[in-house]
Amino acid sequence: MARELTRRALVGAILAGGGAVGALSPVRGYLERFAPLTGSAWDSTERERETVESPHGSATVRYDDYGTPHIDAENEDALYFAVGYAQARDRAFQMDLQRRQMRGRLSEVVGDATLDSDVFHTKMDFDGAARANVALLDETKAGALGETYAGGVNAVLTDDPSAIEFSLLEYEPEPWKPVDTMLLQKQIAWTLTGSFRTLRKALVADRLGSGAARELYPDRFDHDSPIIRRQRAAESSNGSVSGKHAVDPEFVDWLSSYESPAGIGSNSWVVSGEQTKNGLPIVANDPHLSLMAPPVWYEMNLRTDDVSVRGVTFPGVPFVVIGENDAGVWGFTNTGADVIDFYRYDTRDGQYRYKNEWRDFDTEQRELPVNDGENRMVTVKKTVHGPVIEREGSRVGVAWTGLSAERTPQAIYEYSHSDGLDDVLDATKKFDTPTQNLVYADRDGNTLYAVTGRIPIRTVDGEEVSGARIFDGSAGEGEWEGFTPYGRSSWKGFISFEEKPGVVNPDYIGTANQRVVDDPAHYIAEAYSDPYRGIRIYDLLDRRAKSDEPIDRAFVKRMQRDTLDLRARALVPPLVAAARDADDTDELERYVNALDSWNHRMERDSFAALVFVRWFEQYREATFGPEFRAAGLDEPYFPADWVLQHLDRESRWFGAGSRATVMVEALQEAVATIQDNGEERYGDYNTTGAMDHPLGLGFLGYPAEPTDGSRATVNNYAVENPTGSSWRMVVPMAGNSRAILPGGNSGDYFSPHYDDQLQMWADGEYKSMSRQLRGTPTYTFERGNE
């Protein structure tokens, strides 16, 4: 209670003083319209036992010591009604904000600061795709339980959600509908697969030349640690660059602000019983997503007579997405498959040419409400391929797999009910979007790696091609056979499940968003993530497998906490040599000596880690900044860290000097930054304070706790974004499972569980993920009238 009173006093002081602003965010900037808190906002400071009427039967919600709801019910309908109720109690504002963002309705409550976001999301018509999902799943168990779940959510929203943010913004949320859950499914898929890289690469080719684009944006990074190893050594790719179609830089910048955030990725590995002491597998998974207050994940433990499952889901989604049941455990990382294409069209008088005829655009006018401003009319325009995004004279057609109806919610539901490998494989065939690397293990000793999701096959003049180009939509280039945007697809022209990469019962396998396989049967991706984490994961697994020590839970946890930065291992020795060979660098001696004796681990108490991270950012800027910025291209266009590391010493990107010269000059800039900021260790820079609340109110963000890791380490934290390990999970098929969230399970600012896992997460610690029911009943559901 003392902590809650402190928080109440802080809120009162901030509001009395006119508000406090954290870092920038799409929904920030209108704090002057925040209202004083009403009585309902204070109601959430204490949670007393409630009895709730349910039309589906009895259920009980217990909260454990970390705010995880343990829900047991007499049947699934009663269970998911209670799940909806608990999620709305704990994360109502987060759920409402996300559906508003995807529907293009943020400005209705925030004001015109979010109008650009609303325009983009409205033009993409994610809502139309979500409605197609509802229709497709109408007769499935997932569809039926979506209705039940919505009823539980509305038992809170129509009563009094009491979230502080609703009081601050002075609005009441609308009732939840099944289409809202499907809309959040689209949000998840877009976050993991929505990319405008093709357009950025075309712009780089236009401004800097096609050779520069091929060099800086390669389709393949050369390394020996693809997910599935022991394959042929060369991946087929035409390395195409689209330079013939002009791309407007302001248009591309605008589009790119709504794609997957930089740093989205994940780690996972599955180890068979052949490598463990007890002869049973172990699975580790830590998805790397945006880090914020509250976290993107919501943990829950669910039980009926037919199912016992624990794990995490996204608020607004009823089923456990990553987790464990009686039979086994499953987790995901992003595959990085190219499931989005872009088209140009010949147009005239409001029509577009498609093959041998002129067609009218499918056009609709929509009004966007704007709080304290003028409403905006938006034209939603579509072709046979999907939406057309227009802005100030620029236009591009978009096809994205997530714009079709898909069965992923049913697949996720079936994972919870799976009773072994065959069930998981059957469910995975229904996992249409997003494309993910699935890792699985069960208590029968089976292990599995499989690629999920629909991956299109593109053809031009009868030949299969890469998707890394802008297609001529009027000529029908590259279109996806069997794809129906905003409807039901046959997926006929897509890679079959049997042709997608996968391995049943591997000895061990590790995924970190690196290249899937050296020589795929079909084009999979335009590019993959930097392979640093993938290389390091296999290095650790390989060395342990060759030793006399078995792989156990303790070793897997040490792997998840590993902070070795392979960028530093490669670049620090030449940096030290360059600094010692340079003239007039005596002022750098302390910094050079620290780097020279460093173990290349990104640990919070390390001075050398601070020097390296400050130097690396200056090195990127000094290498690419002059030529890129002269061409009107800013930092988001800079190539990947792997490309920077592997530049030839005499590369054109080092300008008139050499790599050594640029390295030393960057170190001098880094030292100046460190001194100006008064920084003494990596933990002064690398803190959890970057994990802010979407509204930007400082008191709603997380405390600035120093932590370890970088964007290139297995212990993943990119403070620059911020992104990183959004859920760490270690699940052995014999023994206790452990996990942790970066923050807390409650989105209620006044709850003790708002940030009670943050320090543990920062310190690399875990808590129990037991599926036993824990806690004292908080909500009891009793059958009411149908």
N, C-alpha and C positions, 0 to 999 in steps of 0.2 A: 504493500500500500504506500510506503514511503516513496518508492520509485514512481508510482502513479501520481502522487501529489507533486513531486518534482516536475514531472512532465506537464501537469496541468498549469503549474505556475509559469513554466517556460512558455507554453502556448499563450497564456494570458499576457505575458510581458511582450511577446513578439507582436501579437495582434494589437495591443495597445500602442505599440510603437510604430505601427504601420506596416509590419511584415518584414520578413528577411528572405533574401533571394540566394539560392545556391547557384550551381552551374547552369548553363543554358540548356534548354529542352524545347521540343516542338510545342508544348502546351504551356510554356511559361511566358510571362510578360504582362499579365493582367492582374497583378496582385492587388491593385487598388480597388478592384471590384469584389474582393473577398469579404464576406460578411462576418460579423461577430458570431461566435459559436452559440448555438441554441442548446436548450436542455438535452435534446436527443443526443448530441455529440458527447455529453458527459455520461450518458447512460452506459456506454461501453466500458467505462472504467471498472465496473464490477460485473461479473457474469454469475448469476445465480441459477440454480437448477430450474429448468422449465419443463412443462408438459405441453406437448404440441400435438394437435389433432392431425392425423394422417389418414387418407382414404385407403391406404394400402396395407395397413397392419402395423404391428408393433416393431419398434427399433429403439436402440439406445446408443447415444453418442457419449463416449468417455474421452477426456483429454489427458494425455500423459504429461510427464514433467517438461516436455519440450513443445507442448501445444499441438501434438499430432492427434487428430481425432481417430479413435478406435470405434468403429461402427459395426454393430451386429444387429441382424434383423431376421424376422421370421421368413422372409422371402425377398427376392431381388427387387421387386417393386418398392417394398418398404425400405430396402437398403438404399436405393438410389434416390428416393424422395429425401431420405435423411442426409445423403451426400450433398444434394442440392442445398439443403437447409444449412449444413455446416459450412460449405464453401461460401455461401452468401453472407453468413455471419462473419466469416473471417476475411473474405476478399471481395466484397460487393463492389467497391469502387473500382478496383483493378479490373474486374469483369466488365463493368459498364464502360470504362474508358477504352478497353480494347475493342469491344464491339462498335463503339462510336468511331474509333479510328478506322476500322476496316469498312464501315458503312459510309464514311465521309460525313460524320455528324459531330465532330469535336467542336467546331465553331459555334454550334448551337448553345453550348454552355461555357466555352472559353472565350469566344470572341474571334476577331479576324486574324489573330496571330497564327491560327492553325488553318487558315483558308486554303493555302497551297496544298497542304496535306489532304484536306477534304476533296479538293478538285481532283487530285491524282486518284484517290481511292474510289471516288464516284465514277470517274472515267473508266477505271479498270472493271467496275461492277462486280466486285467480289461478292456482294450481296446476292446478285443474280446466280452466281455459281453455288453459293450456299443453299439457295432455294432448290436448285437442281439436286443437291445432295439429299435434302429432306425428302424429295419425291422418290429418289432412288432407294432410300433406306426405309421407306414407309412400311414395308412388310417384314422388316428384319427385327431381331431382338434389340439391336443397338438403336434403331429408330424408335421403337416403343419405349425403351427406357429413357431416351432423350426427352420424351413427353413427361414421363414420371419425374425425372430430374428437374425439369423446368417448374413443375408444381412445387417441389421443395424450395427452389430458389425464390419463387414468388411468395411463399409463405413468409419470407423475410422482407422482400422488396416492397410488397404491398402493405406490410405492417409498419416497420420502421427500421431501415437498414442501419441507422445510427453511425455510419462511418463519418469521421470528421470531415472528409473531403466534400461530402454532399452538403454539409452545413456551410463550409467555406465558400463553395460555389453557388449556394442557394438554389439547388434544384433537387427534384426527386426523380429517381430512375424509373424508366418504364418497365412494365412486366417483362420477364424473360420468356423467350420463345425457343422452341427447338432449333429454328433457323439461326439463332444467336450462337448456339453451340457449334453448329456447322460453320458459321462465319469464323469462329476462333480456330477451328480446324484449318481453314484456309489461311488464317494469319500464321499459324505454325508452319505450314507448308511454304508460304511465301518467304518467311524469315529464313528458311533453310535453303531455298532454291531460287528465289527471285534475284536475278543478277542482270545488270546492264553492261557487263564487261565487254561484250561484242561491240557495243557502240563506243565505249571508251577506247578500245583498241583501234577501231576504225578512225577515230578522231586523232589518235597518236600517229597513225599511218599518214593521215592527211597533213598533219602539222610537221612531223619530224621525219617522215619517209617510211615506206613499207619495211625496209631493212631494219630500221630502229624498232618498229613495232614487233617484228619477228624476234629480234634479239631480246627485247625487254619483256615481252609477253609470250614466252614460249608455251607451246601446248604440253610440253613434258619437261619436268626437272630430272636431270640425270642423277640417279642414286640407286642403291641396291636393296632398298627396303620397301617394295610395293606391299600392299596388304597380303595378296596371294603371291608367294615367292616361288622360285624354281620354274619360271616361265621363260619363254624366249626373250631375247634382250632388246628388241626394238618394237615400239608401239607405232602402228601405222597412223599417219596424220599428214594431211596435205599442207598443214601450217598456213592455211589461207588467211589473208588479210583483206578486208573489204575497204578499198580505198576509192572506188569509183563513184560511190554515192556520198555526196557531201553531208556532213553531220554538224549541226550547229552546237558549239560548245556550251552555250547557256542552257540549251535544251537538254543536253546530256547531263550536265551538272544537276539540273532540276530533277531529272528522272533518277539519277544515282542516289539522291538523298532519300529515296524510298525503297532501296533495295536491301538485301541482307547486310547487316552491319559488318564492318571489317572485324575479323577475329572470331566470327562464328565458326565453330568446329566441334571437336570432342576427342576424347580418348576412350578406347575400350580394348580389353583383351580377354580371351577365354583360354584357360589352361586345362588340358585333359587330366584325367586321373593318373595317367602314365607319369606325370611330372610332379605329383603331390604325394605327401607322406601317407595319407589315408586312402589313396586310390580313387578319390572323387574330385570332380572338376571345381574350378573357381572362376568366377566372372568379376571383372572390374569395369566400371563405367563412370566417366565424369563428362557429361555434355558441357560444351563451352558455348554459352549464350550470353546475352546482355545481362549485366549484373546491376541490380537496382533494388530500391526499397518500395514494396516488399519484393521477394524473389520471384522469378518467373515460374518456379515450380511450387506445387502444393502437395505436401505429404499426407497420406491417409492409409489406414489399416482397415480392411473391409472383410466381413465374414457373414455368411449364411450357412445353412446346412449343406449347400452345394459348392461353395467357393470360399477360399481363404487366400487373400491377396493383399500385399502391402507394397507400396512404392510411391511414385510421384505422378502427378498429372498437371496439366495447365489449368488454372482457375477458369471455370466455364465449361470444362470437359469432364464428364462424369467418371470415365474409366481410367484405371491405372495405366499409364503409358510406358513407364519403365519400372520394373519391379520383380517380385518373386511370389510364387504360389506354392502349393503343396508339392507340385511336380518339379518345378525348375525356376530358372531366372532368365530374364531377357533384358538387353540394353541396346542402345543405338548410338551411332555417330553419323555425321553427315557424309554422304558419298561424294557430293559435289557434281553429280551428273548434270549435263546440260539439258534442261527440260523447258527452255524458253527460247523462242525464235523471234526474229524481227523482219518486217516486210516493208518494202516501198511499193507504191502503187502509181499508175498513171491515173490522173483524175481530170474531170471536167464537169462543170455545172452541178456540183453536189453528187456526182457519181464517181465510181472507180471502175477501171477496166479489170475484168477477171476472165482470162483466157480470151475467148472470141466474142465477148459481149460486155456491154456497159451495164453496171448494176447500181441501184440506189444504195447508199449506205443505210444500214439499219440505225435509225436516229431517234433519240428520245431526249426531251428537255426535262431537267430535274432542278428543283429549287433547293439551294442549300441555306438553311436558317443560320443567321449570324447574330449572336448575342450582342446587344448594344451597337448594332451596325446594320447596314443594308444587306438584305438577303442577296445571294448570288445565283444566277441562272447558269447551269452547266449543261452543255450538249454532250450526251453519251452517244458515241458513234462506234459501229461495229461492222466488220466484214465477215466473210466465210471463215477466216482464220481466228478471229477474236476481236478484242477492242482496238480502236485506233486512238492513240494519245496525241493530242495536238496542243501546241502552245506557241503563240506569237509567230505563226507562219510556218512552224516546223511540225512534222507529222511522222509517226512511225506506227505500223501495225504490230500487234503483239499476239503471239500464241504461247500459252503457258498451260501445262498439264493440269494445274489446280483449278482452271476455269471450267473444267468438265465435272460432272457428277462422279464421285468416287466412293469406294467402300471402306476406306481406312478406319472409320469409327467401328465398323463391324469387326475388322481384323483385330483392333486393339481390345475390343470386348472379348474376342475369342482367346486372346493370349491369357487373360485372367482365368479362363475355364480350361486351358490346355492341360492335357494329361500325358505329355511326352512329346517326342520329336515329331511324330507324324502330325499331331494336332497343330504344332507350331508351323510346320511347313504348309499345311492347308490354310492356316490363317494368313501367312505371309503372302500367299498368292492373291489375297484380297487387299493387300496394303498398296494402294494405288499411288498415293502421294503422301509425304515427300519421298524422294529417293534417299534411303538410309542404309548404313552398314549394320545389319542385325548380328549380334552375338548372343548365343544361347547355350545353356548347359542344363542338364537335368539330373535327378538323383538316381537314374538308371545308368549314369556315366556317359551319356551322349553329349557331344558338343557340336556347334553349328556356327558357320559364318555364311550369310546370304545378303545379297543386294536386293532391297525392296524398291517398289515404285515403278511407274511406267516411264520407259525411256524411248523416245521416238527414233525412228529410222528415217533419215532424210535422203531424198534422191533428186538429182538434176540430170535430165536427159537419160534417165534410166540407170544412172550410176549412183551408188551410195556415197554421200559426202558428209563432211563435218558440219556441225551447226554453227561454227565460228565465223559467220558471215552475215551480211544483210541480204536477204533473199528478194528476188523480184516476185512480189505477190501477184502482180497482174499476169505473169507468165505461169503461175502455179508452181514456182520453184520451191523445193524443200518442204512442201506441205505434208502433214501427217495423216496418213490413211487411217480412217476409222476414228478420227478425233472430231467431237462435236462440242464446241464451246457452249456453255450454259445449257447443256443437255446431257444425254446418255451416249457414251462413246463405246464402240466395239473394240477399240484399241488394236485393230487388225494390223496396222502398220507399225507396230512397236516391238521391241525386243521381247521375246517370249521369256517366261519365268525360267524355263530350262536352259536358255542360252545366257542368262545373266550369270556373272561370276558367283561362285559359292563353293564351300567345302563342308562336307559332313564328316564329323569326328576328326578334325585336325588335331595334331599333337598340341600345338598352341598357335594362336594367331593374334596379331595386334593391329588395331586400326587407329589412325590419327589423321584422317582426311587426306592422306597421301594417295598417290596413284593406286588404283585397285589392282591392276594386273598389267604385266608388260605388253602383252599382245592380245587385246580383247577381240572377240569375234566381230563386234560392231563398235562404232564410235560411241563413247560414253560421255566424255567430258571435254570441255574447252580448256580447262586448267584445273589443277588441284592445289591444295594448300602447301605452304612450305613444308618440306619433309622432316624438319628437325625432330619433332616429337616422335614420328614414326620410326626414324632411324634409332633414336635413343631407346624407345620401348623394345625394339627387337634386339638391340645390343644388350640390354639388361636381361631379357628373357633368354637369349642365346647363351650368355655367360653362365647364368644360373643352371640352365639345362645341362651344360657341359661339366658342371661341378658335381660334387658328391652330395650337395644339399638339395633337398626337395623344395619346391615352391609351396609356400604356405601363405596364410592370410597376412601375417606380419610382413613378409617380403612384398606382397602385393601392395600393402599400404605404403611401404617405403618407396615403391615405384611411383605411386600417385603423388608422393611428396618430393619427388626428385627435382632438383633445381639446376642441374647442369645445363648451361646454355651453349649449344654447339656453334652458334654464331661467334661467341666469345672465344671458344677453343680455336676456331679457324682464324679469326681476325686480330686477336690481341698480340700474338707473337710478331706479325709484320708491323703492327702499330708500334710496339715497344722498340723494335729495331729501327724503324723510321725516326722515332723521336730521339733516340740516342745518336743517330747519325746526323741529325739536323744541327744547325748552328743556332746559338742564342736561345736555347731552350732550358736554361738552368731553372727557370721558375716552374717547369713541368716535372722536375726530378721526383718530388714526393708522389705525384700521381702516376708517373711511369713505373716507379719502384713498386707501388701498390699493385698495379696491373701485372707486373712481371712475376710477382710472388703469389698471385691469385690462383685459386682452384677452379675458376670459371663457373662458380655456383652463384645463382641470384638469390642471396640470403639477406634478410632485412638488416643484419648488423654489419654487413660488408661495405667497407669504403670503396673497394675496387669495383664492386657491382654497380655502385652509384656512378663512378667515373665512366664505366663502360656504357651504361644506358644513356647517359648524357652525351657521351662521345658518339654513340651509334646514330642518334637522331641528327646530330650536327653533320656527321659523315654522309648520311643520306641526302640531306639538304645541300651540302657542298658539292656532292657528285651530280645530282640530277637537277637541283634547283635552277641554276643559271640558264641552261638550255630550255628546260621545260617552261619556266616562267616567261622567258622571252617569246615562247610560242603560245602563250596564253593558257598554259596548263599548270594547275596548282598541285599541291601535295597528294591529293587522292589519286592522281594519275601516275605517281611514282611506282616503279615496279616492285616486285616482292623482295623480301630480305635475301632470299636465296640467290636471286639474280644479282643483287648488289655484291654479295659475298664473292661470287664467281666471275666478276668482271676481270678481263685481262688487265695486267698492270699498266699497259699503255693505251687503255680504252679511250675512245673519244670523249667519254663522259667525264674524264678527269681534267678536261680543258687543256690549257697550254702547258700545265705542269705534269706531274706524275701521280700515281696512287699514293706514294709516300708523302708527297707534298700536301695533298688533300687530307691525308690522315692526320698529319701534324697540325695543320691549320684547324681542323675540326676539333682536335684535342684542346687547342688553345681556347676555342670558343666554348667548349664544354667546361673547362676550368673556370672561365669567367662566369658562366651560368651558375655553377656550384657555389662560387664565392658570393655572387650577388644574392643568391637564395639562402645563404647560410646553412647549406646542407652538409651533413657530416657522415651520413650512412645511407644505404639504399632505402631503408625504412622511412627516411624523411620524405622520399619521393613516392615510394610504392606503398600506398595506404588504401584502406577501404573507404576513405572519405569520398572517393570518386563515385561510389555507389549511391546515387541520389534518388530522390523521389521525382516522379514525372512533373509534379507541380513546381518543383524548384524551391520550395520552402525549406530553408536550411534545417529547421527542427525536425522535419519529416525524413531527412536523410540519415545515413548511418554514421556513427563515430569514425574518426580517422585512425584506425588501428594499423600499425605497420604489419606487413606480411611479406611472404617470399614469392618467388616465381616471376616469370616474364612471359611475353607472348610466344616465346620459342621453347619454353621448358615444359616438361610433362606436368609439373605442378603449375598449372596455367593461370596466369593473371595478367591481362593487358590493361594496366591502369589508364592508358591513354584513351580508351574508348568509353567506359570500361567493359570488357568481356572476360570470360574465364570459366572456371569450374563452377557451374551453376548447381551441381548436385554431385557429390562424391559417394560412390557406393561400392562396397566390397562384399560379395556374396559367395561363400563357400557352400558346396552341397553337403558338407558335414561341418557343423559348428555354427556359431552365431554370426549373423550378418550385421554390418556396420555401415553407417551413412552419415551425411551432414549437409545442411543447407547454408548458403552464404547470407545469413541474416536471421530470419525467424519464420515460423510457419504462419503467423498471424499478420494480417495487414492492418489490424486495429492498433493505431499508434499508442493507445493507452494500455495495451496488453503487455504483460511481462514477456510474452513470446514474440514481440515485434522484432527483436534483434538478439535474442538470448543464445543463438548459435553462432553469432558473428565472430566472437573471439576464438571459439573453438575452430571455426573454419580457417581463420587467419593463422592459427597455430598448427594447422594440419592434424587436428584431432577429429574423433568420430564419436557418434552416439549409437546406441542399440537400434537395430531395425527389426526387433523381435515381432513375430506375428501373434504372440500371445496378447490377449486383451488386457489393457492397462488403464488405470485411472478410475476416478469416481464419476458416476453418471452425471452429465451436465444437461443433456436434452433427452427426454423420454417421449417417444412417439406412441400414441394410442390410436386405435382404429376409430375413425369418425364416420360420418355419413358419406356414402359413395357420391 
